[in-house]
């Protein structure tokens, strides 16, 4: 018999709404699982079982009164700790916000509550979303449930680990350069970055405002669409948010006639043999389902990382200027304002955040703005135009999500450039504002998950879900739960 914590979010919501199980019974199943796992995986920074039970009892009371709580009735959802939540801390993985509890909910949290979801806790992350391994969290790294000696990815590593370990069926991440898709690939789950503006950023603590986007983690494509469907749509508090949403029902039909582009630049040097083989096998599956796969060239791909690491730090430098001990942040000691600012930022920010603030401040400084930030924005526009032109010839793009499988904790922490290259296959979607999804497509010879990435034109989410569900159905196997943390063994061997 399948335990409640192993059920999909879709099935849990159905059972709770049909009163086959209570929301409290579901909550207790995930609470027990989290209490047993979290010390090893370190997915959560904030988790209060009694608050979870309180929310679950409220859902059950609604049902007893004959009310429908919503499409996510009683389903636990984990929240990345850079999304504002009333009554819960929002630390952004930083000592700077160690004691901060927001006075308001983010737009996506408003919609979660309206949909009847249970806010299960706040997940670990790289400080202010700057990193690819959660090792830059001020509270210590999360661990990959598939192998506790390896990273779950970042910056949304805690959310990915929570879903992969069965601590929750759904979670929110934020994606600035790949921070949902890379952890999803590393942990063997589904992760999606929606079109920029599809989801409100109100209440998301800003890293790089023109790149950030909130999106879902799930163990299957249907659940990812369920969560995304709850949070999309216009929010008057976010001037960049769109009125576009998802259709009432998912798009269905054959893949016959669909043209899928295979960018040759995404399969070049640095892509591991295991990743190549798994993505090649996924390509064959789509062809068998009727899709036409054609090679395409994206010549500006090589500029994605340099552009991203000018644009993102520049915007971070501006956004993080408010953390000075006067307006926001834990205040440092000092005899004057200058000392307070210096001590606040020196003690409150970690090394990676300081590094990116310095990079961004230099790129924006007088005499260098046009040479760095201005030129980067021009190349960014060219990357967007190249993708738009490519999508006139193909419907989707198929690539690996990451160059390799999850690496060992500590392997790249002292080499920032090597860490930055984890984003090489994902940053283009953020720079262009297009949607992209990562889904599992196999395992390496050492048993670690491999991710397949699909990208679509702006507001092409339904096409992504159509192809992802078709692939998932064709290759469907039971979700392989990681080994119990106490054994610290590698799974599936």
N, C-alpha and C positions, 0 to 999 in steps of 0.2 A: 504494500500500500504506500502511495506517495505521501510523504510528510507535507504539511501545509507550507513549510518554508521552501519546498521544492516546486510548488505550483507556479505557473505563470501568473503575471499580474492580471491578465485578461480573465483567467479562470477564477482567481481569487475574488475579483470584483463581481463576477457572475454569481459565485457561490454565496457571497455575503449579501448581495441584493436579493437573491432567491431565498435567503435565510436558511441555507443548508448548513452554514457554519456562522458563528458570530464574529464580528470584528475583533472582539477581545480574544477569542481563541486563536485567530490569525496572529494578532499582536504577540501573544504569549509564545507562539512558536518561533517568531523571529527574535523576540527578546532572549529566549533561552539560547538560540543559536549565536546571537551576538555576544552574550556573556561568556560563552565558551570559546569563541574565536577571536574576539577583538584584541585581547592582550598579545596574541601572536601576529595578527595581520595589521593591527594598528590603523584600521580604516577610519575610526571615529575619533574626533577630538572632543565632541560633546554628545553624550547619550544619557538620557534620564528615563529609565524604564517606567517609572510611575507617571510621567507625563505622557508617554506612549499609551499606557493603559487608560488614562483619563480621556484622551482623544478617541480611543476605541470604544469606550463606554458611551460617549456622546453619539457616535455613529449608530450603535445598537439602539439607543433611545429613539433616534430619528426613525429607524426602521420599524421599531415597535409602534410608533405613532402613525405609521402608514406613509411616511415621507420617503422619497428617493434621495439619498445623500449625494448622488452624482456618479459619473462614469468610473471614478476611482474609489468608490465606496470602501473604506476600510483598508485600502492598499498602502503599505508602508513605502515611503519615498525618502531616500537620504538626500541631504542638501549639501552641496559644496560650501565650504566655510567662507566664501566671499559673496554670498547671497544673503541679503538682510532678512532677519527673522525676529519678530517681536517675541520676547521672552527667552530667546536663546542667544548665546554669544555669537559674534561674527568676528573672528580674529584674523582672517586671511592668512592663517599659518604664520603670524608675525607677533613678536613681542610688542610691537608698536600698538597693537590693538588687543593686548592680552586681556583687558577687563571690559572691553566694549560690548554692550548689548544694544542693538538698534532700537529706536523708538517707533519704527515703522516696518512693514513687510514689503519685500520686493514685489513687483508686478506678478512674477511667476508664482510667488507664494500665495498671493491673493487668489489666483486661479486654482492652485492646488487645494486650498481650503474650500473654495466653492465646489470643487469636484469631489469632495468627500475624502480626500487622501489623508493619511496620517503622516505628519512630519516626524520622521523617525530619529533624526539627529543630524549633526554637522560633521562633515568628513574632512580628513586631512588633505593638505595641498602644499605645493611649493609656495613659498612666501609671496604674497600678492600675485600669484599665478605665474611666477617667473621661474621656470625650470621644467625638466622633462623626466623627473624621477621621484618626486616628493622628498628628495634628500635635502632640499633647501627649505623645508619646513622648520620653523623654530622649535617645534615640539617633537622632532625626530621623524624618520622616514616611515612610510607605510611599506608593507611587504606584499609581494605577489603571491596570491593563494596557491598558484600552481607550483611555486618553488619559493619558499620563504627566504632564500638567500638572494633572490633577484628582485629588481624593482618592479612595481606595478605600472610604471610610467608616470607622466606628469603633464601638466600640473594637477590634473584632476585624478591623481592616483588613488586617493582614499575612496572616492566614489566608485571607481572601477573595481577596486579590490572588494568593496562591500557587496556589489552585485555578483561578482565572480565567486565569492565565498558563500553566497546564499544568506547574507545578513539582511538583505532587502531584495525585492524583485526589481525595483526601479531606483534610479538616482539621477540627480542633476549634476552636470559639469559645466564648465565654461571653456570655450575654445577660442584662443587668440591666434595660435599658429599651428594647432594640431592637438591641443590639450584635452580634447575628448577622444579623438580618433586614435591617437597613439596609445593611451592607456587601454582603450578597448581592444586594440590589436594585441598588446602585451598580455592581457588577462583573458583573452578568448571569448569576448562578449561583443554585443552590438553597441556602437556609439555613433551619434550623428551630430554634425554641425549644420544647422539650418541656414538658409539664405539670410544674409545680414539684413536686419530689420524685421524678420519674420516673428521674432520673439522679443518682447520688451526687455530692455536693459535697465529699466528703473529698479534701483535697489541692488544692482550688481556693482560691487566695488570696482572701479575702473582701473584697468591696467593700460590698454591701448584702445581708446574709445572707438576708433574707426575699424577695429578688427574684432573686438570682443563679441561673442555670441553665446547665449545659454542654450544647452541642448540635452537630450536624454541619453542615459545608459540603460540597457536592458539585456536580457539573455536571449531574446529573439526579436525578429523584425516587427511582428505584430504588436508586441508590448511597447517597443520604441515609438511606433506610430501612435499608439494609444496615449502615451504621455505627451508627445509633441502636440497632438490634437487638442489637448487641454490648455496648453500655454500659448498657442499662436494667436495672432490678431493684434489689432491696434490698441495702443495704450496712450492716452493723451499726455501722460507724464513723460513719455519718451518721444521726442520729435522725430527720431529716425524710424519709429516702428511703422509697419505696413498694415493696411487693412486686409491683406491677403491671409487666408487660412487654409486648412485642409478640407477636402471634400467630406461629406457626411459618411461616405463609404469609400474604402480603398479602391484604387484603380485595379481592374482585373483584365485578363486577356492574355493572348499569346505574345511571345517575344519575337515572333516571326516578322521580319521587316525592320526590326530595330537595328540601328547601326551603332556599334560600340567602338570607340577609338582606343587604340593602344599606343600611348605616347612612348616612342623609342627612348627618349631621354630619361624616363623613369625606370629603365631596366639596365642602366649603365653600370659603371664601376661603383663598387661599394654595396651592391645589392647581394645578399648572401645566396648561395646556391639553393638552400632550403626554401627561401622566400620566392625565388624565381620559379622553382618547381611547383610550389603550391598555387601561385597565381596563374601559372601556365595551365595547371589542371582546372582551375576555376574558369579560365577562358574557354577551355574545351567544353565545359558544362554549358556555358551560355550559348556556344555554337550549336551544341546538341539540342538546345531548347529553341533554336531557330534564329538567334541573333547573328547578325553579320559583324565579324570583328575585323577591323582594318587598322593598319598602322597609321599613326599621325605624327607630325613633328611639332614640338613646342620648344622652339629654339631659345626662348627667353627663360626656360626653366632654371638654367644655371644662375640666373640673377635673383631668384626668389629669396634665398637665404640672406645675401647682402642687403637687399631692399628691406626685408623684414627686420633685420637687426639694425637698421637705421630708423625706420618708421616706428616700430614698437617701442624702443627705448626713448625716442624723442617724445612720444605721447606719454610714456610712463613718467618721464622727467617732469612734465607739466602736471599730470594728474597727482603725483605723489608729493608735490610741493606743499600741499595743504597739511601734511603730517609734520608739524613743526613744534608740537608741544603747546602751542597757543590755541590753534583752531581745532586740530585733531591730534590724537596720539598720546601715549604715555609720556609725560613731561620729564625731561632730564633736568639735572641741577645746573645752576649757573648764576653768576653775579650780575649778568646783563643779558639782554635779548640774544646777542650774538652767541654767547656761551650756551644759553638754553637751547637755541636752534641746533648748534653743533653737537651738543651732548645728546639731545633728543634723537637726532637722526643717526648719530654715530653709534649709540647704544641700542636704538630701537630697530634699525634695519640690519638685515643679514648681508653677507658678502655679495651674493648674487644681485640683490636689489640695489646695493650701492654701485656695483659695476654697471648695471644698466642705466641708472640715473646719470652716472658720469658720462657714459657713451651718448645718451640722449642730450644732455646739457651741452656737450661739446658740439654735437651735430646741429644744434639750434643756435649756437653762439654767433655773435656778430662776426662777419667775415667768413663764416663757414656754412651758413644756412643754405645758400644757393648751391654750394659745392657738394653738400651731403644731403640734407633733408629735401631740398627743392629738387635735386636730381633724382633722388630715390622715388619721389612722388611721380615724376615723369616716367620712370621705368615701370613703376607700379601700374600706371595707366596703360602702358604698352603691353604689360602682361595681361591685364584685363581685356584689352582689345584682341590680343592673340587668341585668348580662350573663346571670346565671343565669336571670332571668325571660325575657329575650329568647330564650335557647336552649330554652325550653319551646315556643316558636312556630316556631323555625327550627333547622335542623341545623348550619349553618355561617354564618359571616359572611365577606363578600368586601369588601375595601377596597384602596386603594393601600398600598404599603409605606412610601413616602416622598412628601412633597409635591412633590419635584422630582427631577431626575437629579443625578448627582454634580457638586458644585460645584468650582471651581478651588481649588487649594491656596493658602492665605493669604486667601481671600475672607471668611472668617468668624472667623478666629483671634482678632481683636481685639474681637469682639462676642459675648460669652458667651450672651446671650439668643437671638440668631439661631442660634447653634450648638445650643442646647438645644431649639429648635423642630423640629430634625430628628427628634426622638423622638415628635412629637405623635401619630402614627398607630400607634405600636408599644407605648407604655408601658402601655396598658390591659391587655394580655395578661399583663404581669409583675405588675401590681397585683392582678389576679384569679387569677394562678397557672394560667392556661389555656394550651394549646398553640397555636402559630401557626407558619405556614410562609410563606416568601417564595419565589416562583419567577419567572423571566423572563417578561414578557408583551409584549415589543416593544422598539422603539428610538425615541428622540426624533428630531426632524428633524436634529439635529446628530450622530446616530449613537451616543448614549449609552444604556445599558440602562435599562429601566423594570421595576420589580418589582410583582407582584401579591401581596397578603397574604390568606391564609385563616386564620380562627380557629375553634376548636371548643370545646365544653365540656371540662372536666377529663377527661383520659384518652381524649380523642377523636382520638388520633394516627392510628388506622387510617382513620377517615373523611377526615382531611386527606390522607393518602397516596392514598386511592382517588380523590378529586376531583382532586388535583394530577396524578396519573398520567394520568387521563382527559383533562385539559386539555393536558398535555404531549404525549400521543400524538396528539391531534387537531390540534395546531399544530406537530408535530414538524418541525424543520429541523436540518441538521447544525450542530453547535456552531461558532460563528463565532470562530475564534481571533484574538486581537488581533494587530496588526501587530508585526513584530520591534521590539524596543526601540531598536535602533540608528537606525531611521528616524524615531522620535518622531512618526510620523504618526497621524492619527485613523483608526481602523479602519473598514472597510466602506463607504468613500466611493466 
